[in-house]
Amino acid sequence: MRVTNSPASRKRRTRMIRAAKGFRLKRGKLYRYASDAVDHGRQYAYRDRRRRKREFRYLWQIRINAAVRAAGLTYSRFMEGLKAAKCTLDRKVLADIAAQDAAGFSQLITVAKGALQAKPGAALAKA
C-alpha cells in the first residue's frame, strides 16, 4: 500500500497558499500558480535586498555631489580630501549632513580642501 503522507502535504500546500495572500486571481487561490508566484516573489526579494544597498549608496553620492559642487569642488576630490584628512564619516552620514546642516557641511568642505592642499603632490594636481 502506498503512503502519501497527506497531513504534511496539506500543511505544505496551505503554507504556500497563505504566503500568496494578496495575490490576484489564480495566483492567490490555486497551489500550482501560487507556488510559482511566491517563488518568483522570493527571488525578487532576495535580489532587491542587495540592490537596495546599491541604490541608497548612489542616492547618497548624488546628494553629496550636489552639495559639494555648490561649493566649487567635485565629489571625487571631496572624498579624496576627507580620506587624506582621516575623516571616517560614511556616505550616509555625509548625505544627511549635506541635506540637514549646511554650516556643518561647509566645515567638512574646508577640512577636505585643507587636506588636499597639504597633500604631497598638490602642486602637480593644480598644474
VOLUM-347951 format. One line per 4 residues: for each residue x, y, z of C-alpha. Coordinates in Angstrom, 3 decimals, decimal comma. Example, Ala and Ser with C-alpha at 12.3 -4.5 7.8 and 13.67 -1.06 7.14 Angstrom:
12,300/-4,500/7,800  13,670/-1,060/7,140
This chain:
0,000/0,000/0,000  1,330/3,428/-0,967  1,598/6,020/1,833  1,055/9,618/0,691
1,879/11,480/3,920  -1,247/13,542/3,401  -1,088/15,749/6,550  2,425/17,005/5,700
1,498/17,594/2,055  -1,646/19,518/3,050  0,326/21,596/5,547  2,967/22,423/2,930
0,322/23,464/0,405  -1,602/25,518/2,968  1,605/27,310/3,954  2,221/28,211/0,305
-1,347/29,490/-0,188  -1,003/31,635/2,951  2,272/33,056/1,605  0,398/34,037/-1,581
-2,141/36,104/0,359  -2,985/39,266/-1,537  -2,080/37,873/-4,947  -4,826/38,208/-7,542
-6,948/35,512/-9,215  -5,396/32,028/-9,551  -2,104/33,132/-8,036  -3,730/33,587/-4,642
-6,057/30,569/-4,665  -4,548/27,621/-6,557  -1,458/25,869/-5,248  0,314/25,413/-8,582
0,077/29,076/-9,543  0,592/30,332/-6,002  3,778/28,290/-5,697  5,221/29,848/-8,863
4,203/33,344/-7,785  5,652/33,001/-4,281  8,898/31,513/-5,607  9,322/34,400/-8,042
8,450/36,904/-5,340  11,084/35,463/-3,020  13,702/35,595/-5,768  12,908/39,267/-6,380
13,022/39,980/-2,635  16,440/38,325/-2,317  17,804/40,233/-5,308  16,321/43,556/-4,258
17,631/43,371/-0,694  21,066/43,605/-2,271  20,018/46,118/-4,921  18,569/48,443/-2,275
22,015/48,832/-0,707  23,451/49,862/-4,089  20,650/52,304/-4,827  20,961/54,036/-1,477
24,718/54,425/-1,986  24,049/56,011/-5,411  21,496/58,357/-3,833  23,937/59,424/-1,117
26,653/60,066/-3,708  24,284/62,248/-5,737  23,297/64,292/-2,671  26,900/64,766/-1,578
27,960/65,712/-5,111  25,209/68,333/-5,397  26,200/69,958/-2,101  29,930/69,840/-2,878
29,594/71,282/-6,379  27,756/74,264/-4,926  30,997/74,939/-3,018  33,140/74,642/-6,156
34,551/71,144/-5,653  33,819/67,748/-7,189  32,608/64,650/-5,378  35,768/62,663/-6,061
38,089/65,459/-4,900  35,936/65,978/-1,793  36,110/62,283/-0,875  39,860/62,288/-1,571
40,262/65,259/0,766  38,230/63,625/3,524  40,297/60,468/3,207  43,511/62,488/3,388
42,146/64,277/6,480  41,410/60,879/8,060  37,699/61,701/8,335  35,793/58,426/8,843
32,244/59,610/8,161  30,428/57,343/5,735  28,377/58,462/2,752  25,051/58,003/4,526
26,043/60,410/7,302  27,661/62,858/4,856  24,488/62,959/2,737  22,384/63,568/5,845
24,677/66,401/6,968  24,583/67,895/3,459  20,778/67,886/3,478  20,187/68,998/7,088
23,161/71,077/8,241  24,667/73,359/5,592  27,034/75,069/8,056  28,442/71,773/9,286
28,871/70,511/5,749  30,732/73,679/4,742  33,180/72,981/7,589  33,698/69,478/6,200
34,396/71,020/2,789  37,039/73,317/4,284  38,611/70,322/6,065  38,724/68,404/2,776
40,173/71,373/0,889  42,833/71,891/3,559  43,828/68,236/3,424  44,069/68,412/-0,370
46,377/71,438/-0,114  48,597/69,729/2,464  48,763/66,514/0,457  52,128/65,831/-1,198
51,938/66,460/-4,923  49,190/69,074/-4,560  51,175/71,450/-6,786  51,172/68,822/-9,539
47,421/68,468/-9,387  46,918/72,194/-9,964  49,303/72,401/-12,918
